[in-house]
Amino acid sequence: MDFLPVLLVALLSGAAYLHTTNPHMRESVRRIGTGKPGCLPLESVDNVTLHYFAARGRGEHIRMIMEDAGIGYTETGFTRETWPAAKKEGLKSGLYTFGQVPAIETASGLRIAQSTAIVKHLARTAGYDCDCDDYTWCEVLALGVEDQIGKMGRVVYGPDLDGEKRATYLKDARPWLAYYEQRAPAGNPPAESGYFTSGGRLTWVDFTIFNFLDAHKAFAEVKMDGDERPVDDFMAEFPRLSAFYKRFSQRPKITAYLASERRAAYSLPKKS
C-alpha cells in the first residue's frame, strides 16, 4: 500500500531525529517533516490576533512577515484611550508578559509576547527561519538593529523633538548604517544578489533589517513643523542597502501591503 513507504520514512526520520546530536541531521529531519527550510521549522499558523497600537512601531515587521507569508491576521489597534484597560486585562490573562505589546495569540492557544520572539516564531512557521549555520549570525544582525532602534526611539519619543535633533540623529546613525552596508548582499547588480544570510535565502532577519531601514527613511521624510531642511536622502550613501531595500520592497505581497490603506501612516508622537 502507498502509505507504507511514507510511514517507514516518517518512522526512520523520527528515530534519526531522536538519536542524533548533529544539528544538520536534525535540520534535515525537520525539513522533511514540515516541508520548510530553516533550522527549526514549525507547522503553519493562521488566524493570528496581533495586539498592538494603530501604528507601525514594533508591530510592523510582524505584519510584514504575516503579509508576505499569507498568514491571516486581525489587529486590536489600541489607542491612548483603549490601551490602559487592555493592558490591565492583558496582564491579568498573562498574555502581556511584561505589561507591553506587541503580543500575538491564535485560536489554537498560541500566545507570545515580545516583537523579536514573535517574528522568529512566525518565521519558523512560514519557512523564513535561518539555517543552523547562520543562526548566530542572524541573532547578531537582529541585535544590532535593536541597539540602533533603541537610540532612535530615545530621539523620536524624547522631549522637544525638532528638525535639529532629527538631523543630528540621522548624521550619527551613518556609522551604524555603514556596518550593515559592509555586510549587505554584494553582486553585480547588487539588487540581484540575494539576502543577508550566507545562503542568500529570505529569512526573518531580512524583514527586521528592511523594517529598520524603512523606519529611518520614514523618519527622515516626515514633515516637521518649522523644519525647512531638504529631506536627508541618507540611503543614497549606501548602494548595497539601497539595492536590498528596493529588492525587498518589490516582493509582490510586500509591494501590495506598503501601498495599502491597511498600513498605518507614519507619524511622530503627539506632544503632550
Backbone as JSON, one array per atom type, in Angstrom:
{
  "sequence": "MDFLPVLLVALLSGAAYLHTTNPHMRESVRRIGTGKPGCLPLESVDNVTLHYFAARGRGEHIRMIMEDAGIGYTETGFTRETWPAAKKEGLKSGLYTFGQVPAIETASGLRIAQSTAIVKHLARTAGYDCDCDDYTWCEVLALGVEDQIGKMGRVVYGPDLDGEKRATYLKDARPWLAYYEQRAPAGNPPAESGYFTSGGRLTWVDFTIFNFLDAHKAFAEVKMDGDERPVDDFMAEFPRLSAFYKRFSQRPKITAYLASERRAAYSLPKKS",
  "N": [[0.85, -1.2, 0.0], [0.35, 2.36, -0.57], [0.77, 4.0, 1.6], [2.58, 2.8, 3.24], [5.41, 3.09, 2.53], [5.6, 5.84, 3.09], [4.99, 5.89, 5.8], [7.14, 4.41, 6.75], [9.32, 6.09, 6.13], [8.67, 8.23, 7.79], [8.87, 7.05, 10.33], [11.58, 6.29, 10.38], [12.74, 8.79, 10.09], [11.89, 10.02, 12.43], [13.19, 8.44, 14.32], [15.84, 8.97, 13.65], [15.95, 11.67, 14.27], [15.57, 11.67, 17.05], [17.82, 10.37, 17.99], [20.11, 11.55, 17.0], [22.78, 13.9, 17.46], [23.69, 15.7, 15.79], [23.4, 18.85, 14.41], [22.86, 19.44, 11.74], [21.74, 17.1, 10.75], [19.42, 17.06, 12.3], [18.2, 19.39, 11.32], [17.7, 18.59, 8.68], [15.88, 16.51, 9.09], [13.71, 17.86, 10.27], [13.07, 19.5, 8.13], [12.16, 17.65, 6.26], [9.92, 16.76, 7.64], [8.24, 19.03, 7.84], [8.35, 20.25, 5.39], [9.57, 22.67, 5.03], [12.21, 25.1, 4.83], [15.08, 25.87, 6.95], [16.44, 26.05, 10.34], [14.84, 25.37, 12.55], [12.08, 24.58, 11.76], [8.47, 24.94, 11.9], [5.03, 23.81, 12.14], [2.44, 25.34, 10.14], [0.73, 28.42, 11.0], [-2.35, 30.22, 11.56], [-5.01, 32.68, 11.46], [-4.25, 34.74, 13.31], [-4.16, 36.99, 16.03], [-3.01, 40.16, 16.35], [-1.81, 42.0, 18.91], [-1.51, 45.24, 19.34], [-0.69, 48.75, 18.88], [-2.45, 51.17, 16.84], [-0.45, 51.78, 14.84], [2.82, 51.86, 13.26], [5.62, 51.11, 14.34], [6.87, 48.7, 16.64], [5.37, 46.67, 15.76], [5.46, 46.4, 13.05], [7.3, 44.82, 11.44], [6.37, 42.37, 12.15], [3.82, 42.36, 11.03], [4.61, 42.48, 8.34], [5.87, 40.01, 7.87], [3.67, 38.29, 8.21], [2.02, 39.23, 6.17], [3.6, 38.7, 3.86], [3.86, 35.95, 4.0], [1.28, 35.14, 3.82], [-0.3, 34.72, 6.07], [-3.25, 34.71, 7.85], [-4.59, 37.42, 9.66], [-5.76, 39.54, 12.35], [-6.11, 42.75, 13.97], [-5.74, 44.53, 17.09], [-5.44, 47.28, 17.33], [-4.86, 49.39, 19.28], [-5.46, 52.46, 21.03], [-4.49, 55.55, 22.66], [-6.54, 55.91, 24.42], [-7.82, 53.4, 24.67], [-5.83, 51.67, 25.5], [-5.02, 51.57, 28.37], [-7.05, 50.01, 29.74], [-6.92, 47.68, 28.24], [-4.29, 46.87, 28.73], [-4.42, 46.26, 31.45], [-6.16, 44.05, 31.37], [-4.66, 42.34, 29.75], [-2.41, 41.83, 31.33], [-3.63, 40.53, 33.45], [-4.57, 38.21, 32.19], [-2.22, 37.06, 31.45], [-1.16, 37.27, 28.94], [0.24, 39.6, 28.19], [3.23, 39.57, 28.95], [5.18, 41.28, 30.1], [3.68, 43.5, 30.52], [3.39, 44.95, 28.21], [3.13, 45.58, 24.65], [4.17, 44.56, 21.32], [2.07, 41.59, 21.14], [0.98, 38.28, 20.36], [-1.78, 36.08, 19.65], [-3.45, 32.99, 18.95], [-6.31, 31.12, 17.68], [-5.85, 28.52, 18.32], [-4.54, 28.59, 20.68], [-1.94, 29.49, 20.93], [0.33, 31.78, 22.33], [2.29, 34.59, 22.45], [4.63, 37.02, 23.51], [6.66, 39.97, 23.02], [8.46, 41.45, 20.45], [10.66, 40.43, 18.82], [10.73, 37.72, 19.52], [8.22, 36.97, 18.59], [8.44, 37.47, 15.81], [10.48, 35.64, 15.11], [9.26, 33.2, 15.75], [7.0, 33.17, 14.03], [8.39, 33.2, 11.64], [9.55, 30.68, 11.64], [7.3, 29.12, 11.21], [6.64, 29.85, 8.67], [8.61, 29.2, 6.87], [10.76, 30.92, 6.85], [12.83, 30.77, 8.57], [16.2, 30.98, 9.83], [19.03, 29.13, 8.56], [20.75, 26.48, 10.3], [23.55, 26.9, 10.33], [23.66, 29.62, 10.05], [22.45, 30.7, 12.23], [23.44, 32.03, 14.56], [24.61, 34.25, 13.37], [22.36, 35.53, 12.31], [21.16, 36.31, 14.7], [23.07, 38.13, 15.64], [22.91, 40.18, 13.68], [20.24, 40.99, 14.05], [20.21, 41.86, 16.73], [21.94, 43.98, 16.56], [20.37, 45.74, 15.06], [18.36, 46.15, 16.97], [19.78, 47.56, 18.93], [20.28, 50.04, 17.61], [17.69, 50.88, 16.97], [16.76, 51.36, 19.51], [18.23, 53.64, 20.18], [17.2, 55.41, 18.3], [14.53, 55.51, 19.12], [14.76, 56.89, 21.54], [15.24, 59.41, 20.65], [13.03, 60.0, 18.95], [10.87, 59.75, 20.73], [11.66, 61.41, 22.69], [11.94, 64.46, 24.7], [10.98, 67.59, 23.28], [11.46, 67.17, 20.5], [12.8, 68.15, 17.43], [13.62, 69.6, 14.19], [16.4, 69.94, 14.19], [17.32, 68.06, 16.08], [16.5, 65.75, 14.78], [18.09, 65.86, 12.43], [20.64, 65.66, 13.58], [20.52, 63.12, 14.73], [20.22, 61.45, 12.41], [22.64, 61.96, 11.16], [24.41, 60.93, 13.07], [23.66, 58.28, 12.94], [24.78, 57.28, 10.67], [27.37, 55.84, 10.8], [26.52, 53.41, 11.95], [24.72, 52.46, 10.05], [26.56, 52.09, 8.06], [27.93, 49.84, 8.94], [26.06, 47.85, 8.36], [25.91, 48.19, 5.65], [28.4, 47.2, 4.84], [27.98, 44.53, 5.27], [25.85, 43.85, 3.78], [24.13, 42.18, 1.03], [26.26, 41.54, -1.73], [27.04, 41.96, -5.22], [26.5, 41.94, -8.8], [24.23, 43.18, -10.83], [23.83, 44.7, -7.51], [21.17, 44.47, -6.67], [20.29, 42.02, -7.5], [21.38, 40.11, -5.91], [20.57, 38.7, -3.64], [19.89, 37.92, -0.17], [20.5, 38.59, 3.38], [21.7, 36.38, 4.67], [24.1, 33.67, 4.48], [23.33, 31.76, 2.62], [21.76, 33.17, 0.9], [19.03, 33.08, 1.03], [15.7, 34.19, 1.73], [15.06, 35.29, 5.01], [13.88, 35.72, 8.42], [15.47, 37.74, 9.44], [15.91, 39.46, 7.35], [13.46, 40.76, 7.07], [13.52, 42.15, 9.46], [15.72, 43.88, 9.09], [14.92, 45.29, 6.8], [12.67, 46.62, 7.83], [13.9, 48.2, 9.73], [15.46, 49.91, 8.08], [13.37, 51.09, 6.65], [11.96, 52.43, 8.65], [13.81, 54.38, 9.37], [13.95, 55.78, 6.97], [11.32, 56.75, 6.76], [11.26, 58.39, 9.02], [13.13, 60.3, 8.26], [11.79, 61.52, 6.17], [9.31, 62.48, 7.05], [7.2, 65.3, 7.54], [7.98, 68.13, 9.51], [7.08, 70.55, 11.78], [8.3, 73.78, 11.26], [10.73, 72.97, 10.25], [12.73, 73.48, 7.64], [14.63, 72.2, 6.19], [16.03, 70.31, 3.43], [14.92, 66.99, 2.51], [16.7, 64.4, 4.06], [18.47, 62.36, 2.22], [19.68, 59.8, 3.04], [20.01, 57.15, 2.29], [21.14, 57.13, -0.22], [23.83, 57.11, 0.15], [24.51, 54.55, 0.63], [24.83, 52.1, -1.32], [24.52, 49.25, -1.44], [22.7, 48.69, 0.63], [20.59, 50.2, -0.31], [19.98, 48.81, -2.66], [19.21, 46.36, -1.56], [16.97, 47.21, -0.1], [15.29, 48.05, -2.19], [14.98, 45.65, -3.6], [13.69, 44.01, -1.69], [11.33, 45.46, -1.19], [10.04, 45.09, -3.54], [8.95, 42.59, -3.53], [6.03, 40.88, -4.29], [3.76, 40.71, -2.44], [4.64, 42.32, -0.39], [4.95, 44.75, -1.71], [2.25, 45.25, -2.28], [1.22, 45.48, 0.32], [2.66, 47.69, 1.37], [1.56, 49.73, -0.12], [-1.05, 49.75, 0.63], [-4.19, 50.73, 2.16], [-4.46, 49.64, 4.6], [-2.09, 49.8, 5.89], [-0.66, 51.63, 8.46], [-0.19, 55.14, 8.46], [2.95, 56.82, 8.67], [3.78, 58.57, 11.56], [4.75, 61.12, 13.86], [5.13, 61.06, 17.47], [2.45, 62.5, 19.36], [2.7, 65.64, 20.9], [2.54, 66.18, 24.37]],
  "CA": [[0.0, 0.0, 0.0], [1.17, 3.55, -0.76], [1.1, 4.7, 2.84], [3.65, 2.11, 3.96], [6.69, 3.8, 2.38], [5.53, 7.12, 3.8], [5.08, 5.59, 7.22], [8.5, 3.96, 7.03], [10.17, 7.28, 6.13], [8.36, 9.01, 8.98], [9.43, 6.37, 11.49], [13.03, 6.39, 10.32], [13.09, 10.19, 10.33], [11.71, 10.26, 13.85], [14.27, 7.76, 15.04], [17.08, 9.72, 13.39], [15.89, 12.94, 15.0], [15.7, 11.44, 18.48], [19.1, 9.79, 18.37], [21.27, 12.28, 16.51], [23.15, 15.18, 18.08], [24.19, 16.52, 14.69], [22.37, 19.85, 14.09], [22.49, 19.38, 10.32], [20.81, 15.99, 10.61], [18.14, 17.49, 12.86], [17.62, 20.33, 10.38], [17.2, 17.83, 7.53], [14.68, 15.76, 9.5], [12.62, 18.83, 10.41], [12.7, 19.96, 6.79], [11.35, 16.57, 5.69], [8.65, 16.68, 8.35], [7.39, 20.2, 7.63], [8.45, 20.75, 4.03], [10.03, 24.06, 5.08], [13.64, 25.25, 5.14], [15.43, 26.52, 8.21], [16.99, 25.21, 11.39], [13.8, 24.9, 13.48], [10.76, 24.85, 11.16], [7.28, 24.53, 12.63], [3.81, 23.75, 11.35], [1.87, 26.65, 9.83], [-0.29, 29.01, 11.87], [-3.28, 31.11, 10.87], [-5.96, 33.35, 12.36], [-3.46, 35.38, 14.37], [-4.54, 38.31, 16.5], [-1.86, 40.98, 16.74], [-2.11, 43.0, 19.92], [-0.58, 46.37, 19.2], [-1.33, 50.03, 18.63], [-2.76, 51.5, 15.45], [0.76, 52.46, 14.4], [3.81, 50.91, 12.74], [6.41, 50.74, 15.5], [7.43, 47.35, 16.81], [4.48, 45.68, 15.16], [5.46, 46.45, 11.59], [7.93, 43.68, 10.78], [5.47, 41.24, 12.39], [2.81, 42.45, 9.97], [5.21, 42.19, 7.03], [6.05, 38.56, 7.75], [2.36, 37.68, 8.01], [1.57, 39.61, 4.83], [4.38, 38.01, 2.83], [3.61, 34.51, 4.11], [-0.14, 34.85, 3.65], [-0.89, 34.31, 7.34], [-4.39, 35.54, 8.17], [-4.49, 38.06, 10.98], [-6.51, 40.74, 12.69], [-5.37, 43.6, 14.9], [-6.5, 45.22, 18.12], [-5.4, 48.7, 17.02], [-5.04, 50.16, 20.51], [-5.22, 53.9, 21.06], [-4.17, 56.03, 24.02], [-7.72, 55.78, 25.27], [-8.18, 52.0, 24.91], [-4.71, 50.88, 25.99], [-4.95, 51.28, 29.81], [-7.92, 48.89, 30.11], [-6.39, 46.49, 27.57], [-3.08, 46.47, 29.46], [-4.85, 45.63, 32.69], [-6.71, 42.74, 31.05], [-3.57, 41.52, 29.24], [-1.61, 41.39, 32.48], [-4.43, 39.57, 34.21], [-4.65, 36.95, 31.44], [-0.87, 36.54, 31.24], [-0.72, 37.45, 27.55], [1.25, 40.65, 28.16], [4.17, 39.08, 29.97], [5.84, 42.39, 30.76], [2.79, 44.64, 30.52], [3.58, 45.74, 27.0], [2.87, 44.94, 23.37], [3.26, 43.61, 20.7], [1.87, 40.19, 21.53], [0.05, 37.61, 19.44], [-2.46, 34.86, 20.09], [-4.21, 32.32, 17.9], [-7.45, 30.35, 18.16], [-5.35, 27.24, 18.82], [-4.0, 28.78, 22.02], [-0.58, 30.03, 20.91], [0.42, 33.13, 22.9], [3.7, 35.02, 22.52], [4.91, 38.44, 23.65], [7.97, 40.47, 22.6], [8.46, 41.52, 18.98], [11.63, 39.55, 18.18], [10.27, 36.35, 19.73], [7.09, 36.76, 17.68], [8.96, 37.4, 14.44], [11.22, 34.38, 14.93], [8.33, 32.07, 15.76], [6.25, 33.19, 12.77], [9.32, 32.82, 10.57], [9.7, 29.21, 11.67], [6.1, 28.52, 10.64], [6.46, 30.3, 7.29], [9.75, 28.85, 6.03], [11.7, 32.03, 6.83], [13.81, 30.58, 9.63], [17.59, 30.91, 9.39], [19.65, 27.8, 8.61], [21.52, 26.28, 11.54], [24.87, 27.51, 10.21], [23.52, 31.07, 10.06], [21.58, 31.11, 13.32], [24.1, 33.04, 15.41], [24.79, 35.46, 12.55], [21.06, 36.2, 12.29], [20.99, 36.96, 16.0], [23.97, 39.28, 15.68], [22.33, 41.24, 12.85], [19.0, 41.47, 14.66], [20.51, 42.59, 17.96], [22.49, 45.26, 16.13], [19.2, 46.57, 14.73], [17.7, 46.51, 18.22], [20.57, 48.62, 19.56], [20.1, 51.32, 16.94], [16.29, 51.27, 17.12], [16.65, 51.94, 20.84], [18.75, 55.01, 20.1], [16.24, 56.19, 17.52], [13.35, 55.7, 19.95], [15.01, 57.92, 22.55], [15.13, 60.71, 19.96], [11.67, 60.19, 18.47], [9.95, 59.9, 21.85], [12.26, 62.3, 23.67], [11.33, 65.79, 24.82], [11.37, 68.69, 22.39], [11.95, 66.74, 19.19], [12.7, 69.16, 16.39], [14.4, 69.29, 12.99], [17.82, 69.87, 14.52], [17.56, 66.77, 16.72], [16.39, 64.73, 13.75], [19.27, 65.92, 11.57], [21.78, 65.16, 14.35], [20.39, 61.67, 14.85], [20.5, 60.81, 11.12], [24.08, 62.06, 10.95], [25.07, 59.99, 13.99], [23.3, 56.9, 12.57], [25.53, 56.84, 9.48], [28.34, 54.76, 11.03], [25.82, 52.14, 12.19], [24.23, 52.02, 8.75], [27.73, 51.64, 7.29], [28.21, 48.45, 9.33], [25.14, 46.98, 7.6], [26.32, 48.3, 4.25], [29.52, 46.27, 4.63], [27.52, 43.14, 5.38], [24.7, 43.66, 2.88], [24.44, 41.35, -0.14], [27.01, 42.14, -2.83], [26.68, 41.37, -6.5], [26.51, 42.83, -9.95], [23.99, 44.32, -9.94], [23.56, 44.29, -6.14], [19.75, 44.17, -6.47], [20.0, 40.64, -7.86], [22.37, 39.28, -5.21], [20.03, 37.89, -2.57], [19.55, 38.48, 1.12], [21.6, 38.8, 4.31], [22.35, 35.17, 5.16], [25.1, 33.14, 3.56], [22.69, 31.01, 1.54], [21.02, 34.07, 0.03], [17.6, 32.8, 1.12], [14.95, 35.12, 2.57], [14.82, 34.85, 6.38], [13.26, 36.73, 9.28], [16.35, 38.87, 9.7], [15.73, 40.41, 6.25], [12.31, 41.57, 7.45], [13.95, 43.04, 10.54], [16.59, 44.92, 8.54], [14.11, 46.15, 5.94], [11.85, 47.48, 8.68], [14.87, 49.14, 10.32], [15.74, 50.92, 7.05], [12.13, 51.8, 6.31], [11.65, 53.33, 9.75], [14.71, 55.53, 9.25], [13.54, 56.52, 5.77], [10.1, 57.46, 7.09], [11.63, 59.45, 9.96], [13.82, 61.35, 7.51], [10.89, 62.15, 5.2], [8.1, 63.05, 7.63], [7.24, 66.75, 7.69], [8.09, 68.56, 10.89], [6.82, 71.99, 11.87], [9.44, 74.67, 11.42], [11.97, 72.43, 9.68], [12.75, 73.75, 6.2], [15.74, 71.48, 5.56], [15.64, 69.29, 2.45], [14.89, 65.62, 3.05], [18.01, 63.74, 4.15], [18.45, 61.13, 1.41], [20.83, 59.07, 3.56], [20.16, 55.86, 1.62], [21.97, 57.3, -1.41], [25.22, 56.87, 0.53], [24.68, 53.12, 0.9], [24.27, 51.44, -2.51], [24.09, 47.87, -1.18], [21.47, 48.75, 1.41], [19.54, 50.71, -1.21], [19.61, 47.71, -3.55], [18.46, 45.41, -0.74], [15.67, 47.82, 0.2], [14.49, 48.01, -3.41], [14.65, 44.25, -3.9], [12.71, 43.52, -0.72], [10.06, 46.17, -1.36], [9.4, 44.64, -4.78], [8.25, 41.33, -3.34], [4.65, 41.26, -4.64], [2.86, 40.93, -1.3], [5.16, 43.47, 0.34], [4.56, 45.92, -2.51], [0.82, 45.48, -2.08], [1.0, 45.95, 1.69], [3.2, 49.04, 1.54], [0.69, 50.69, -0.81], [-2.44, 49.54, 1.03], [-4.77, 51.59, 3.19], [-4.36, 48.94, 5.88], [-0.85, 50.18, 6.55], [-0.75, 52.9, 9.17], [0.7, 56.2, 8.01], [3.99, 57.13, 9.65], [3.54, 59.85, 12.24], [5.54, 61.33, 15.07], [4.28, 61.1, 18.67], [1.83, 63.78, 19.68], [3.26, 66.29, 22.09], [1.57, 66.29, 25.47]],
  "C": [[0.89, 1.25, 0.0], [1.6, 4.19, 0.55], [2.26, 4.04, 3.58], [5.01, 2.75, 3.77], [6.73, 5.12, 3.12], [5.69, 6.91, 5.29], [6.5, 5.19, 7.62], [9.45, 5.14, 7.09], [9.94, 8.1, 7.39], [8.98, 8.38, 10.23], [10.94, 6.47, 11.54], [13.49, 7.81, 10.62], [12.98, 10.52, 11.81], [12.81, 9.64, 14.68], [15.58, 8.51, 14.88], [17.1, 11.0, 14.19], [16.16, 12.73, 16.49], [17.11, 11.03, 18.89], [20.32, 10.58, 17.89], [21.52, 13.54, 17.33], [23.7, 16.14, 17.03], [23.13, 17.54, 14.29], [21.95, 19.8, 12.63], [21.53, 18.23, 10.06], [19.43, 16.38, 11.15], [17.44, 18.47, 11.92], [17.0, 19.6, 9.19], [15.92, 17.09, 7.88], [13.5, 16.71, 9.64], [12.14, 19.3, 9.05], [11.82, 18.91, 6.1], [9.96, 16.57, 6.32], [7.7, 17.82, 8.06], [7.37, 20.68, 6.19], [8.95, 22.18, 3.95], [11.51, 24.11, 5.39], [13.84, 25.88, 6.5], [15.85, 25.53, 9.27], [15.92, 24.59, 12.28], [12.4, 25.15, 12.92], [9.63, 24.28, 12.0], [6.09, 24.43, 11.67], [3.22, 25.15, 11.19], [0.87, 27.11, 10.89], [-1.19, 29.9, 11.02], [-4.19, 31.74, 11.92], [-5.25, 33.93, 13.59], [-4.12, 36.7, 14.76], [-3.3, 39.04, 16.98], [-2.33, 42.05, 17.71], [-1.07, 44.11, 19.83], [-1.4, 47.63, 18.96], [-1.63, 50.2, 17.14], [-1.63, 52.36, 14.89], [1.75, 51.41, 13.9], [4.66, 50.35, 13.88], [6.95, 49.33, 15.5], [6.49, 46.26, 16.29], [4.66, 45.53, 13.67], [6.15, 45.27, 10.93], [7.17, 42.39, 11.06], [4.4, 41.21, 11.3], [3.4, 42.03, 8.61], [5.43, 40.69, 6.83], [4.7, 37.88, 7.48], [1.81, 38.01, 6.62], [2.29, 38.78, 3.76], [4.08, 36.52, 2.82], [2.14, 34.14, 3.92], [-0.8, 34.32, 4.91], [-2.05, 35.26, 7.66], [-4.28, 36.14, 9.55], [-5.45, 39.23, 11.11], [-5.7, 41.52, 13.72], [-6.3, 44.23, 15.93], [-6.53, 46.73, 17.87], [-5.62, 49.6, 18.22], [-4.79, 51.65, 20.27], [-4.83, 54.29, 22.48], [-5.33, 55.79, 24.97], [-8.02, 54.32, 25.62], [-7.06, 51.18, 25.56], [-4.73, 50.61, 27.5], [-5.81, 50.09, 30.23], [-7.41, 47.6, 29.48], [-5.15, 45.98, 28.28], [-3.45, 45.73, 30.74], [-5.36, 44.21, 32.43], [-5.61, 41.8, 30.55], [-2.65, 41.0, 30.33], [-2.34, 40.32, 33.28], [-4.46, 38.2, 33.52], [-3.29, 36.29, 31.26], [-0.35, 36.7, 29.83], [0.39, 38.5, 27.45], [2.26, 40.39, 29.27], [4.8, 40.2, 30.77], [4.98, 43.66, 30.74], [2.94, 45.53, 29.31], [3.25, 44.9, 25.77], [3.98, 45.34, 22.41], [3.2, 42.26, 21.4], [0.94, 39.59, 20.49], [-0.62, 36.45, 20.16], [-3.22, 34.29, 18.9], [-5.36, 31.54, 18.54], [-7.02, 29.02, 18.75], [-4.69, 27.35, 20.19], [-2.57, 29.28, 22.08], [-0.6, 31.46, 21.42], [1.89, 33.49, 23.06], [3.74, 36.54, 22.67], [6.35, 38.71, 23.21], [8.15, 40.33, 21.08], [9.42, 40.53, 18.32], [11.23, 38.09, 18.34], [9.12, 36.01, 18.79], [7.57, 36.57, 16.26], [9.65, 36.07, 14.19], [10.28, 33.19, 14.9], [7.53, 32.02, 14.46], [7.13, 32.78, 11.6], [9.49, 31.31, 10.5], [8.48, 28.53, 11.06], [5.95, 28.82, 9.16], [7.6, 29.91, 6.35], [10.78, 29.95, 5.91], [12.72, 31.93, 7.96], [15.22, 30.56, 9.04], [18.06, 29.45, 9.42], [20.49, 27.7, 9.88], [22.87, 26.97, 11.48], [24.82, 29.03, 10.33], [22.84, 31.59, 11.32], [22.2, 32.2, 14.19], [24.28, 34.35, 14.65], [23.47, 36.23, 12.46], [20.81, 36.94, 13.59], [21.85, 38.21, 16.12], [23.38, 40.45, 14.91], [21.09, 41.84, 13.5], [19.26, 42.28, 15.92], [21.18, 43.92, 17.65], [21.39, 46.24, 15.75], [18.53, 47.06, 16.01], [18.45, 47.62, 18.94], [20.28, 49.98, 18.94], [18.65, 51.8, 17.02], [16.05, 51.88, 18.5], [17.14, 53.38, 20.87], [17.77, 55.92, 19.36], [15.0, 56.5, 18.36], [13.55, 56.79, 20.99], [14.95, 59.32, 21.94], [13.68, 60.98, 19.59], [10.7, 60.47, 19.62], [10.52, 60.81, 22.94], [11.58, 63.66, 23.7], [11.85, 66.74, 23.75], [12.02, 68.21, 21.09], [11.74, 67.85, 18.17], [13.6, 68.76, 15.22], [15.88, 69.16, 13.26], [18.16, 68.52, 15.16], [17.44, 65.62, 15.71], [17.63, 64.7, 12.87], [20.5, 65.36, 12.29], [21.71, 63.65, 14.47], [20.76, 60.97, 13.53], [21.98, 60.89, 10.76], [24.81, 61.03, 11.8], [24.78, 58.53, 13.65], [24.11, 56.38, 11.4], [26.54, 55.73, 9.76], [27.66, 53.41, 11.26], [25.27, 51.58, 10.88], [25.38, 51.5, 7.89], [28.12, 50.21, 7.66], [27.33, 47.49, 8.54], [25.44, 47.05, 6.1], [27.44, 47.31, 3.93], [29.06, 44.82, 4.57], [26.31, 42.84, 4.51], [25.11, 42.81, 1.68], [25.2, 42.14, -1.2], [26.55, 41.5, -4.12], [26.72, 42.39, -7.61], [25.35, 42.45, -10.88], [23.64, 43.84, -8.53], [22.11, 43.86, -5.92], [19.41, 42.72, -6.77], [20.78, 39.64, -6.99], [21.82, 38.49, -4.04], [19.81, 38.65, -1.28], [20.73, 38.36, 2.08], [22.27, 37.54, 4.83], [23.22, 34.56, 4.08], [24.49, 32.38, 2.39], [21.91, 31.88, 0.58], [19.53, 33.84, 0.04], [16.93, 33.8, 2.06], [14.71, 34.52, 3.96], [14.23, 36.02, 7.19], [14.16, 37.94, 9.5], [16.28, 39.89, 8.56], [14.52, 41.31, 6.5], [12.7, 42.59, 8.51], [14.8, 44.18, 9.99], [15.82, 45.84, 7.61], [13.29, 47.12, 6.78], [12.7, 48.56, 9.35], [15.17, 50.28, 9.32], [14.51, 51.76, 6.74], [11.74, 52.79, 7.39], [12.54, 54.58, 9.7], [14.32, 56.41, 8.05], [12.28, 57.35, 6.06], [10.38, 58.62, 8.05], [12.3, 60.61, 9.24], [12.85, 62.16, 6.65], [9.69, 62.85, 5.82], [8.25, 64.55, 7.84], [7.2, 67.12, 9.17], [7.95, 70.08, 10.94], [8.11, 72.77, 12.09], [10.73, 74.17, 10.82], [11.92, 72.57, 8.16], [13.91, 73.04, 5.49], [15.23, 70.54, 4.47], [15.68, 67.91, 3.1], [16.28, 65.02, 2.98], [17.94, 62.4, 3.42], [19.65, 60.26, 1.79], [21.07, 57.76, 2.82], [21.04, 55.95, 0.37], [23.44, 57.02, -1.12], [25.55, 55.39, 0.71], [24.08, 52.29, -0.24], [23.81, 50.01, -2.27], [22.79, 47.85, -0.39], [20.31, 49.25, 0.55], [19.05, 49.62, -2.15], [18.78, 46.66, -2.79], [17.06, 45.94, -0.47], [14.75, 47.74, -1.02], [14.04, 46.59, -3.71], [13.55, 43.74, -2.97], [11.34, 44.16, -0.96], [9.33, 45.76, -2.63], [8.82, 43.23, -4.68], [6.76, 41.62, -3.47], [3.75, 41.56, -3.45], [3.33, 42.08, -0.43], [4.79, 44.76, -0.38], [3.1, 46.27, -2.26], [0.55, 46.03, -0.68], [1.48, 47.38, 1.88], [2.3, 50.1, 0.93], [-0.75, 50.65, -0.31], [-2.89, 50.55, 2.08], [-4.7, 50.94, 4.56], [-3.09, 49.33, 6.63], [-0.99, 51.56, 7.2], [0.24, 53.91, 8.59], [1.75, 56.46, 9.1], [3.68, 58.49, 10.26], [4.43, 59.91, 13.48], [4.61, 61.37, 16.28], [3.69, 62.49, 18.89], [2.43, 64.35, 20.95], [2.18, 66.47, 23.13], [1.19, 67.75, 25.7]]
}
